[in-house]
C-alpha cells in the first residue's frame, strides 16, 4: 500500500498472489468446461472505423475468457461479429462516393492511407447528416444498395472492396495482438445475421410478432410488465438489432453447435 498524493491510496497485488488465485479459478473451471464446446464472440468492430482502445479492451477480455475456458478443459472456438451494414456505414459510403465524384481517388492511396480515410468518412458522414437531417434519404438510398448482396452496381463494387480492405486490416491488427480469426469460419457478418433474423421474424408473424404501421414488432403479453414493445423489422423493411441478434444466435448454434456461448460487448 502506498500514499499517492492527497486523497489517493494505491494498492498492489503481487504477481504470485494473482497466479495463485488464477490457479484456484482454473481448478473450478475444469469441472464446468471439460469436453464442452465453448463459443466466445469478441473483437467485433464496425468496418470503416480504425481499431481503437475500446476494441483492444474487448479483445483482451475476450482472449482471457477464451483462454480461461480452454485451460478449464473446454474446446474453444473464437468468432467475431463485424458490423458491415448499417445506416452509419451508408452515411460513410455517401461521403466516399461524393469525394469520388469530385475526383478524389482513394483507391490509388496506400493501404494505411485508405484505412485512415475510411475512418474519416465515417466521422464526416455522421456529422454531415446530423447537420443536414433533411437529406437523410440520400444515406437511406445508399443503405438499400449495400444491403442488396445481388447488386451489380458500381456503388456496391466500391463498397465490397472497402469492406474487404477493412476486414484485412482488422485481421492483421488482431494477428499482431496474438488473436487469430479464420476469415471464413471465424466471422459472422451482421449482414448475414440480419437476413437470417429477418426471415425468422417474417416466418413467425402472428405466432410471435405483429405487423404494425408498416413495421413488424413484438408485443409482450399483458402480464409481462418487465418487457416492452420492440421493433424487429422497421417500416423501411430493415431488421433492427433485435432481429439481427435472433439471426446471430441462429447462425451460431447451427454452425458451431456450442454447449456454452459467450459474447463480449463494449
Secondary structure, DSSP 8 states (H G I E B T S, - for coil): -EE-STT-EE----HHHHHHHHHHHHHHHHHHHTT-EEEEE----BTTS---HHHHHHHHHHHHHHHHHHHTT-EEEEEB--B--SHHHHHHHHHHHHHHHTT--GGGS-HHHHHHHHHHHHHHHHHHHHH-GGGHHHHHHHHHHHH-TT--SHHHHHHHHHHHHHHHHHHHHHHHTT----TTTTB--HHHHHHHHHHHHHHTBTTTBEEETTEEEE---TT-TT---EEEE-TTS-B-HHHHHHHHHHHHHHHT--SEEEE---
